[in-house]
Amino acid sequence: MIKRIATALVLIPLVLLLVLKAPIYVLVIVSAAVALLAIAELLKLTTLYDVRPLSQPTYAFVALYFVFIIVASANPTPLLESTFAIYGTALAAALAPFIFLSIAMRRDDLRSGYPAAAASTFAFVYIAVPMALLVEIRRQPAGAIWVIYTLLAVWAGDIFAYFIGKSIGRHRMSSRISPNKTWQGAIASIAASVLIGVFWFQHAVHLTELLLRISLIDPRSGMFRVEQPHLWPIVVLSAVVNIAAQLGDLVESLIKRGAGVKDSGSILPGHGGMLDRIDAMLFAVPVVWVFRAWQLMQ
């Protein structure tokens, strides 16, 4: 527990500073590094399913994808910037199975080709795409406010699920996949995400003024009164984000349980691997991105 808290106390300020202050290309590079570390852990887990993964081609494909995201972010027109990134992501996701299957054709054991290509395609869609969508949210108007909201909603839900589940949890949610998760913890988690989401957006304008005063963000990254969302959409969004985050946690637990391991890795003391740390975000980020895309089309 002490290691877990110490790691969080170091990482959380660094992540918040990165989101607020770093140029977009730096955020893309960090997102790419996180994605590659998590993908390496996932591909290692697939070996426990008797899959021989296409590790090097997968890393290369993901790295080239994030290079494209950096190039797209250099476009001075925000609308074209987002359009290039989204169409490029869709194209990469569509081409991934064909590229990896073509590479797998060179193997002596053809039976290993499809599982390996499937693992690489899954790794790209499951990990790389959500990490790129997080960058897309940051590039949108009020992007810093929305990214931090996403982080806080997921973190608050995770903390409350852990402590409430540990103290008063009685009914197991999924004993086969994640024995420690309870329905009491899940309900508390949803409530925490909703409360933090409402609180965050009620004070987003004042927080923007503060962040501008201390030069942590530029005006485009903050939220002003005309952009402040209404209460009920945020309540619903926060609940959906939390449910998505909990599902993301369960999905990773399923992968680990099937592989017979407790953690995806050991890179983060007290937290396990990189995939263990971002599993909830991988499902929550697309929900926020879809909501923001819908908002911006109105």
Secondary structure, 3 states (H helix, E strand, C coil): CHHHHHHHHHHHHHHHHHHHHCCHHHHHHHHHHHHHHHHHHHHHHHHCCCCCCCHHHHHHHHHHHHHHHHHHHCCCCHHHHHHHHHHHHHHHHHHHHHHHHHHHCCCCCHHHHHHHHHHHHHHHHHHHHHHHHHHHHHHCCCHHHHHHHHHHHHHHHHHHHHHHHHHHCCCEEECCCEEEEEHHHHHHHHHHHHHHHHHHHHCHHHHHHHHHHCCCCCHHHCCCHHHCCCHHHHHHHHHHHHHHHHHHHHHHHHHHHHHCCCCCCCCECCCECHHHHHHHHHHHHHHHHHHHHHHHHC
